[in-house]
């Protein structure tokens, strides 16, 4: 079988019954269910939410996004074999572990298929919650040029590249373009301070100032849970991005939950522990692919300079990468998923057909 045939690259064209436009992100597509279908599924599957809670079907793809562009390879390879299933398996595993540790729930209510989550609609907190345990990447680049203040946190002199930081750093940025917040530029992905959030908590979609403390606790506790679990398989949890939102429970009480994905090779840096102890960095995440791209193209500034975005989009569109670059990502993601979950990742030959059949026969969400 040609590996390209099993890749789910387009995930926004499934015949799932919905009365709203499909929301398609870089990797996932979201199908909002009608009020009638949401209520029916809640009743039939006994989901622990309000009877009229809005639900969605979230379908992951195998697309590979880096530097805000989607990449493809030779031979019609429009994604990475196994990537979607690996990411869903890893994130689902961590969400389950968080719940076991009494941290907080996630937006996931059901997992009908390795590529699919049924989720409760959440009101998102407009923050990319980034945690850093080691100084590397963009933080190191800025530090090495003399910058010492990151999101209102002052770092000491004398740090070296890739070393463990004295404490876990929370360096949040904006999620989307937020308007009218004093001192915060109206642009996506802008670094912000804790004081920015506290002073303007409602503008970031927090219900109360005390929930800022709760978000920080869920962030640091979640990081610790993943870090300890990865250490047990000799992997180093370097940094990651979390996202949060609000939902209502069965009693109608609002609660802060984890959403999107957590602790995956897509949203985190993970290093091999044995290599790190010997002074080497072996990336077990998408960072290795980013480094490949920076080395592959003669002008890496296109990938790093936001002012050259049109050139970057053209670069990704017009260049089929070597097949081995995609297969290396596949090997990394599947290997990490199997190490983390302790289970082999199931890879369907025709994921789209399987998803349609399951959503038709078990959930009644496909007409015809």
Secondary structure, 3 states (H helix, E strand, C coil): CCHHHHCCCCCCCCCECCCCCCEECCCEEEEECCHHHHHHHHHHHCCCCCCCCCEEEEEECCCEEECCEEEEEHHHECCCCCHHHHHHHHHHHHHHHHHHCCCCCECEEEEEECCEEEEECCEECCEEEEEEEECCHHHHHHHHCCCCEECCEECCCCCCCCCEEEEEEECCEECCCCCCCCCCCCCCCCECCHHHHHHCCCCCCCCCCHHHHHHHHHHHHHHHHHHHHHHCCCEEEEEEEEEEEEEECCCCCEEEEEECCCCCCCCEEEEEHHHHHCCCCCECCCHHHHHHHHHHCCCCHHHHCHHHHHHHHHHHHHCEECHHHHHHHHHHHHHHHHHHHCCCCCCCCCHHHHHHHHHHHCCCCECC
